[in-house]
């Protein structure tokens, strides 16, 4: 068992929501879209090594490396045009 927790959701519902958003924006060209957008999966763990393991686990299928961004945080992301899909390892509450 891993020492980290990945805050993930219902994959089918997430994909259906994305398709619904695309259909809505396509049908409503007056709706303003952001210049950039991001979706982030969060990883919780009590220690840095476990957070890094969790971020690397999510980053591997994305084909991107995990980065240490300091103060116990880890990050990996892949851009799809102006939309970023990423993962972040966050330190425990007392370190935030």
QUIKA-V470398 format. One record per residue. N is the residue number from 1. RES is the residue in one letter. PHI is phi in whole degrees, -180 to 180 (NA if undefined). PSI is psi in whole degrees, -180 to 180 (NA if undefined). Layout:
n = {N,N}
res = {RES,RES}
phi = {PHI,PHI}
psi = {PSI,PSI}
This chain:
n = {1,2,3,4,5,6,7,8,9,10,11,12,13,14,15,16,17,18,19,20,21,22,23,24,25,26,27,28,29,30,31,32,33,34,35,36,37,38,39,40,41,42,43,44,45,46,47,48,49,50,51,52,53,54,55,56,57,58,59,60,61,62,63,64,65,66,67,68,69,70,71,72,73,74,75,76,77,78,79,80,81,82,83,84,85,86,87,88,89,90,91,92,93,94,95,96}
res = {X,X,X,X,X,X,X,X,X,X,X,X,X,X,X,X,X,X,X,X,X,X,X,X,X,X,X,X,X,X,X,X,X,X,X,X,X,X,X,X,X,X,X,X,X,X,X,X,X,X,X,X,X,X,X,X,X,X,X,X,X,X,X,X,X,X,X,X,X,X,X,X,X,X,X,X,X,X,X,X,X,X,X,X,X,X,X,X,X,X,X,X,X,X,X,X}
phi = {NA,-78,-96,-129,-124,-97,-82,-111,-127,-77,-58,-62,-66,-62,-64,-63,-64,-62,-65,-62,-63,-60,-62,-63,-65,-65,-79,-129,-64,-78,-74,-73,-111,-72,-67,-138,-142,-145,-126,-131,-92,-103,-120,-110,-163,-77,-130,-60,-61,-69,-61,-62,-57,-65,-65,-63,-61,-75,-73,-54,-68,-79,75,-128,-83,-82,-124,-85,-101,96,54,86,-99,-130,-148,-152,-153,-131,-96,-123,61,-85,-111,-108,-115,-145,-137,-133,-95,-110,-71,-58,-50,-70,-101,-87}
psi = {142,160,14,162,126,122,88,169,-164,109,-48,-43,-40,-49,-40,-40,-41,-43,-40,-42,-47,-46,-43,-48,-36,-41,-15,74,-14,-15,125,140,153,157,-39,150,157,152,131,131,133,142,129,139,153,-21,158,-43,-41,-40,-45,-43,-44,-43,-43,-37,-44,-36,-30,-51,-18,-17,29,153,154,145,141,113,11,158,34,6,143,152,149,143,154,133,140,90,-132,9,130,134,123,179,141,132,122,140,165,159,-41,-13,-2,NA}
